[in-house]
Amino acid sequence: MSLPHVRIVAAEVEADGRFLITQRRAEAELPLMWEFPGGRVREGESDAEALRRALRDRLGVELQVGHRVLHVTHAYDAYTLDMVVYRCALAGVPSPVRVADLRWVRPDEFGDYRFPGADQQTVDKLLRDT
């Protein structure tokens, strides 16, 4: 039996050598872990629409979606996650509206944060490329 597939999109946002990461809320799946901001793609939504909606809802900012930088498939116990990461630019200052916290971190600080498997693959690629 194959696991259900979940498609999510995430934003790679960089400013002054730091990258934006957000902390999942305590009641979320994979609670209090850190991730690149984003969310699930709803039926009928494009990746860009889903990403703009997710960052508006979770961080209170508008987003310019750039090019795709990575596509990761990661099997968790209950589902397989397809995560597509896009380089993005923010319009506005993010605040933790529907996330536990947010941070701007340098690549050498990523090791201080716990990431779920798919996000860790993104971190690993980012560190290879910087």
N, C-alpha and C positions, 0 to 999 in steps of 0.2 A: 504494500500500500504506500502510495507516495504522499508526502506531506503537502498541506495546502501552501500555496505561494502567496506571499504578501509583497507588494511593491511599495517601496518608499523612496523619497527623494531627499537629498540633504544638500545644504549649502556650504561650500568652502568659502569663507569670508575672511580676507586678510586686510589688516591695516597696520602700517608701521612695523612689519615683521611679526605681528601677533595674529593668531587665528581665533575666531569666535567659537566657543563651545558652550553647550548648555547642559544643565543637570536635570535628569528626569525627576519627576515628582515622586514622593514616597509611595503613593498609591498606584503608580504606573507599573507596568511590566518592566522587569529589570530595574527596580527602584534605585534612585539616587546615583545611578551610573551617569557618566558624561558621554556626550555625543555631539556630532555636528548638527546644527539646527535643521529641522525639516519635519517631515511627516508622511503619512500614508497617502497614496494616490487614490482618490475616489473614482468610482466608475464614471467614465465620460470626461474626466479631467485630463488635461495634458500635464506633463511633468512640470512645466513652468507655472501653470495655473495652480497646481497643488503646492508647489514651493512658495509661491507668493501668498497663498491663503494661509499656509502653516506659519510662516514668519509673521504675518499680520496678526494672526490669532495668538501666537505664543510669545512674540517679542514686541508687538506693537509697532512694527516697521514695515515700510514698503521695500521692495527688492527688485533689483535688475538682475535677471538670470542670464548668465553668460554661457560659455561652452561646457560641454560634458568633460569631466576630468577622469572619471572612474566609474566602472560598473562592477559591483561586488555581489556574489551570491554566497550566502552563508546559511548552513543548516543549523537551526536551533532544535530543541526537543520536539516542539509542537508544530513547527512550520519552517518553511524555507523562505528566507528573506532575499529579495532582489533589491539592492540599494544602488541608486544612481546618484552620483555626486556631481554637482555643477559649481563652477566658479561663479561667484555672485558678488554684487556690490549693494550695500545698504543705502537707503535714503532715510535718514533719521538715526536716532540713538536708541539702541535696543534696551528694553527693560524686561525683567522676568515676569511677564503677565501670566503665562500658563506653563511655566517651568519653575523648578525649585530655585535655580540660580543660573548665572551666566558668568563667563570669564573670557578675557582676552589673554591668550597664552602664547609664549614663544615655543618654537619647535622643541627646544631642549627641556621644556617644562611638561611635555605631554606625559612623561613617565610618572608624574605626580598624580595622575587622574586615572580612574578605572573606566575603561570603555567596554561596551559589549563587543562581541566578536566581529561583526561587520564593520563597526566604526574603528576597531583596532586595525583592521586591514587598511582602512583609509589613512589612519595615522601612520602606519608603517610605510605606505607609498609616499605620503607627504614628506616623511623624514628622509626617504631615499632621494627624493627630488630636490630637497633644499640643500 
